[in-house]
Amino acid sequence: MIEVSDLTVRFGGVTPLDRMTLTLPMGMCGLIGPNGAGKTTFFNVLSGFVSPVGGTVRAFGRDLLSMGSYQRARWGLRRTFQTEQAIEALSVYDNVAMVHEHTGGRRAGRRREVLDAIAFVGLEVDPGAKVETLGVRERRLVEIARAVVGAPRAVLLDEPAAGLPEEETQQLGRMVQRIPEQRGALVILVDHDMSLVSACCEVTAVLDFGKLIAAGPTAEVLRNEHVIRAYLGTEEQV
């Protein structure tokens, strides 16, 4: 469980997160909102790339903000990015193994755990293949394999299905849904595809201009009039 209380981030006169208070339970959690709502900023706070000016974040009882970014990675915080992070000139295996090494995975079990992560995401390519030779879907799966290798505790997925056709998005969604049970990690999914969020996430939170405007069971949240107005761009600004 991740507990967020009064989390505030300011960049000069801009407040991308404004006293965000939210509890994310174990399982699949969605985080949605219009462009510029503060979703990636929230991921950057959790990852240690952005320091808030106020508030607390506790992850499974640990004070997450007191850890350095490398300590969070070793503790079990993993993420994907909107921009691919895999190194194109390296093989699939080496890209996943690199994360395993930097997150404190033991050398003795590295090959087994890396191949297990590659198999888990359904990547049916030679682990020795270079990433630059892969298609869009396979590259997305490499990114997720890097996030689930070893023993993650929290996996942050930032638009993992972007650019994929509907059928491949559905396949990716079914795989992502297995992460909590089979990898033992809480998952937070950010995506603009509401059908993906609806299919995958038990609970969903909504940000708009840095403020949390709704949170709860996904079906209820997606029917919330406040959420609908924000997405349609008809929300009154004050």
SEVO-813074 format. One line per field, with one value per residue (C-alpha): residue number from 1; residue in one letter; chain; x, y, z. Coordinates in nm, 3 decimals, always signed. Layout:
// SEVO-813074
nr = NUM:... $
rest = a:... $
kette = A:... $
px = X:... $
py = Y:... $
pz = Z:... $
This chain:
// SEVO-813074
nr = 1:2:3:4:5:6:7:8:9:10:11:12:13:14:15:16:17:18:19:20:21:22:23:24:25:26:27:28:29:30:31:32:33:34:35:36:37:38:39:40:41:42:43:44:45:46:47:48:49:50:51:52:53:54:55:56:57:58:59:60:61:62:63:64:65:66:67:68:69:70:71:72:73:74:75:76:77:78:79:80:81:82:83:84:85:86:87:88:89:90:91:92:93:94:95:96:97:98:99:100:101:102:103:104:105:106:107:108:109:110:111:112:113:114:115:116:117:118:119:120:121:122:123:124:125:126:127:128:129:130:131:132:133:134:135:136:137:138:139:140:141:142:143:144:145:146:147:148:149:150:151:152:153:154:155:156:157:158:159:160:161:162:163:164:165:166:167:168:169:170:171:172:173:174:175:176:177:178:179:180:181:182:183:184:185:186:187:188:189:190:191:192:193:194:195:196:197:198:199:200:201:202:203:204:205:206:207:208:209:210:211:212:213:214:215:216:217:218:219:220:221:222:223:224:225:226:227:228:229:230:231:232:233:234:235:236:237:238 $
rest = m:i:e:v:s:d:l:t:v:r:f:g:g:v:t:p:l:d:r:m:t:l:t:l:p:m:g:m:c:g:l:i:g:p:n:g:a:g:k:t:t:f:f:n:v:l:s:g:f:v:s:p:v:g:g:t:v:r:a:f:g:r:d:l:l:s:m:g:s:y:q:r:a:r:w:g:l:r:r:t:f:q:t:e:q:a:i:e:a:l:s:v:y:d:n:v:a:m:v:h:e:h:t:g:g:r:r:a:g:r:r:r:e:v:l:d:a:i:a:f:v:g:l:e:v:d:p:g:a:k:v:e:t:l:g:v:r:e:r:r:l:v:e:i:a:r:a:v:v:g:a:p:r:a:v:l:l:d:e:p:a:a:g:l:p:e:e:e:t:q:q:l:g:r:m:v:q:r:i:p:e:q:r:g:a:l:v:i:l:v:d:h:d:m:s:l:v:s:a:c:c:e:v:t:a:v:l:d:f:g:k:l:i:a:a:g:p:t:a:e:v:l:r:n:e:h:v:i:r:a:y:l:g:t:e:e:q:v $
kette = A:A:A:A:A:A:A:A:A:A:A:A:A:A:A:A:A:A:A:A:A:A:A:A:A:A:A:A:A:A:A:A:A:A:A:A:A:A:A:A:A:A:A:A:A:A:A:A:A:A:A:A:A:A:A:A:A:A:A:A:A:A:A:A:A:A:A:A:A:A:A:A:A:A:A:A:A:A:A:A:A:A:A:A:A:A:A:A:A:A:A:A:A:A:A:A:A:A:A:A:A:A:A:A:A:A:A:A:A:A:A:A:A:A:A:A:A:A:A:A:A:A:A:A:A:A:A:A:A:A:A:A:A:A:A:A:A:A:A:A:A:A:A:A:A:A:A:A:A:A:A:A:A:A:A:A:A:A:A:A:A:A:A:A:A:A:A:A:A:A:A:A:A:A:A:A:A:A:A:A:A:A:A:A:A:A:A:A:A:A:A:A:A:A:A:A:A:A:A:A:A:A:A:A:A:A:A:A:A:A:A:A:A:A:A:A:A:A:A:A:A:A:A:A:A:A:A:A:A:A:A:A:A:A:A:A:A:A $
px = +0.000:+0.120:-0.011:+0.027:-0.054:-0.060:+0.199:+0.289:+0.533:+0.609:+0.817:+0.836:+0.479:+0.347:+0.206:+0.188:+0.084:-0.132:-0.174:-0.241:-0.374:-0.439:-0.413:-0.324:-0.394:-0.207:-0.314:-0.372:-0.424:-0.495:-0.384:-0.546:-0.600:-0.566:-0.225:-0.042:-0.250:+0.057:+0.071:+0.433:+0.534:+0.384:+0.587:+0.898:+0.838:+0.800:+1.116:+1.321:+1.373:+1.163:+1.160:+0.828:+0.800:+0.562:+0.381:+0.468:+0.473:+0.479:+0.518:+0.440:+0.518:+0.847:+0.911:+0.979:+1.088:+1.371:+1.540:+1.772:+1.665:+1.916:+1.788:+1.431:+1.543:+1.709:+1.405:+1.191:+1.054:+1.057:+0.912:+0.878:+0.892:+0.700:+1.034:+1.201:+1.502:+1.638:+1.976:+1.927:+2.279:+2.251:+2.066:+1.730:+1.906:+2.171:+1.910:+1.710:+2.023:+2.147:+1.840:+1.876:+2.233:+2.159:+1.863:+2.076:+1.989:+2.231:+2.470:+2.415:+2.050:+2.075:+2.042:+1.742:+1.563:+1.633:+1.504:+1.203:+1.115:+1.150:+0.922:+0.672:+0.604:+0.559:+0.859:+0.906:+1.240:+1.596:+1.723:+2.045:+1.870:+1.959:+1.678:+1.731:+1.608:+1.273:+0.932:+0.732:+0.541:+0.856:+1.038:+0.748:+0.771:+1.144:+1.065:+0.817:+1.057:+1.310:+1.048:+0.948:+1.284:+1.387:+1.159:+0.981:+0.748:+0.594:+0.587:+0.502:+0.389:+0.382:+0.171:+0.306:+0.062:+0.120:+0.131:+0.004:-0.303:-0.609:-0.541:-0.183:-0.300:-0.546:-0.272:-0.043:-0.325:-0.382:-0.011:+0.008:-0.286:-0.079:+0.197:+0.046:-0.030:+0.263:+0.538:+0.411:+0.414:+0.165:+0.114:+0.024:-0.082:-0.088:-0.257:-0.497:-0.665:-0.970:-1.060:-0.719:-0.750:-1.105:-1.003:-0.692:-0.741:-0.947:-0.917:-0.838:-0.740:-0.785:-0.565:-0.657:-0.424:-0.237:-0.544:-0.694:-1.056:-1.169:-1.050:-1.217:-1.343:-1.260:-1.612:-1.748:-1.465:-1.511:-1.880:-1.802:-1.938:-1.645:-1.404:-1.602:-1.606:-1.233:-1.158:-1.388:-1.225:-1.549:-1.447:-1.493:-1.162:-1.145 $
py = +0.000:+0.351:+0.634:+0.989:+1.284:+1.655:+1.602:+1.934:+2.014:+2.363:+2.474:+2.851:+2.976:+2.640:+2.380:+2.046:+1.865:+2.053:+1.882:+1.542:+1.295:+0.940:+0.576:+0.321:-0.039:-0.349:-0.461:-0.268:+0.106:+0.354:+0.717:+0.927:+1.289:+1.531:+1.628:+1.840:+1.707:+1.606:+1.232:+1.212:+1.459:+1.217:+0.931:+1.151:+1.221:+0.851:+0.776:+1.044:+1.266:+1.550:+1.671:+1.793:+2.109:+1.937:+1.617:+1.255:+0.927:+0.594:+0.274:-0.047:+0.137:+0.288:+0.661:+0.670:+1.035:+0.973:+0.735:+0.835:+0.733:+0.445:+0.324:+0.323:+0.111:-0.139:-0.135:-0.241:+0.067:+0.026:+0.225:+0.262:+0.594:+0.746:+0.758:+0.419:+0.369:+0.043:+0.077:-0.007:-0.138:-0.392:-0.721:-0.781:-0.993:-0.731:-0.454:-0.651:-0.780:-0.423:-0.333:-0.653:-0.557:-0.194:-0.288:-0.518:-0.855:-1.133:-1.239:-1.609:-1.596:-1.328:-1.539:-1.730:-1.413:-1.219:-1.499:-1.537:-1.167:-1.191:-1.494:-1.333:-1.040:-1.277:-1.157:-1.429:-1.321:-1.441:-1.285:-1.217:-1.000:-0.633:-0.398:-0.191:-0.486:-0.513:-0.376:-0.133:-0.400:-0.598:-0.283:-0.201:-0.549:-0.506:-0.194:-0.386:-0.680:-0.432:-0.316:-0.661:-0.839:-0.959:-0.872:-0.539:-0.403:-0.117:-0.089:+0.245:+0.211:+0.539:+0.491:+0.141:+0.086:+0.415:+0.362:+0.004:-0.111:-0.225:-0.599:-0.559:-0.315:-0.575:-0.841:-0.607:-0.528:-0.895:-0.940:-0.629:-0.755:-1.057:-0.847:-0.806:-1.176:-1.331:-1.074:-0.955:-0.585:-0.301:-0.150:+0.210:+0.248:+0.586:+0.577:+0.780:+0.464:+0.444:+0.097:-0.027:+0.140:+0.011:-0.345:-0.354:-0.138:-0.214:+0.142:+0.465:+0.816:+1.126:+1.435:+1.766:+2.068:+1.906:+1.842:+1.504:+1.528:+1.166:+0.828:+0.494:+0.190:+0.242:+0.203:+0.463:+0.707:+0.689:+0.774:+1.073:+1.393:+1.597:+1.356:+1.359:+1.740:+1.759:+1.519:+1.700:+2.030:+2.187:+2.209:+2.561:+2.718:+2.929 $
pz = +0.000:-0.082:+0.134:+0.006:+0.230:+0.137:-0.137:-0.297:-0.578:-0.707:-1.003:-0.965:-0.993:-1.118:-0.877:-1.064:-0.743:-0.496:-0.156:-0.307:-0.051:-0.168:-0.062:-0.329:-0.220:-0.325:-0.671:-0.995:-0.954:-1.231:-1.237:-1.507:-1.601:-1.893:-2.026:-1.771:-1.481:-1.275:-1.339:-1.453:-1.182:-0.927:-1.076:-1.064:-0.695:-0.621:-0.822:-0.648:-0.952:-0.809:-0.447:-0.310:-0.101:+0.139:+0.222:+0.288:+0.097:+0.278:+0.079:+0.266:+0.588:+0.469:+0.437:+0.065:+0.053:+0.300:+0.054:-0.227:-0.578:-0.586:-0.248:-0.382:-0.677:-0.444:-0.214:-0.510:-0.686:-1.064:-1.349:-1.720:-1.902:-2.190:-2.373:-2.404:-2.177:-2.318:-2.488:-2.856:-2.916:-2.633:-2.637:-2.473:-2.210:-2.131:-2.099:-1.843:-1.668:-1.628:-1.423:-1.220:-1.133:-1.044:-0.825:-0.611:-0.764:-0.674:-0.948:-0.875:-0.976:-1.243:-1.557:-1.424:-1.305:-1.624:-1.846:-1.615:-1.658:-2.036:-2.040:-1.804:-2.039:-2.332:-2.530:-2.792:-2.933:-2.890:-2.564:-2.752:-3.011:-3.005:-2.907:-3.221:-3.430:-3.248:-3.338:-3.127:-2.932:-2.850:-2.736:-2.504:-2.358:-2.298:-2.095:-1.880:-1.839:-1.702:-1.451:-1.326:-1.311:-0.967:-0.678:-0.739:-0.472:-0.671:-1.051:-1.214:-1.575:-1.769:-2.084:-2.160:-2.448:-2.630:-3.007:-2.996:-3.191:-2.996:-3.007:-2.884:-2.615:-2.488:-2.480:-2.289:-2.047:-1.967:-1.897:-1.677:-1.471:-1.367:-1.210:-0.860:-0.813:-0.996:-0.928:-0.589:-0.677:-0.650:-0.996:-1.081:-1.443:-1.617:-1.956:-2.169:-2.298:-2.074:-2.200:-2.084:-1.745:-1.704:-1.792:-1.574:-1.268:-0.960:-0.832:-1.014:-0.909:-1.123:-1.127:-1.289:-1.276:-0.987:-0.774:-0.693:-0.811:-0.769:-0.639:-0.584:-0.774:-1.141:-1.280:-1.037:-1.103:-1.481:-1.437:-1.212:-1.373:-1.242:-1.414:-1.739:-1.747:-1.682:-1.967:-2.205:-2.117:-1.991:-1.626:-1.492:-1.392:-1.076 $
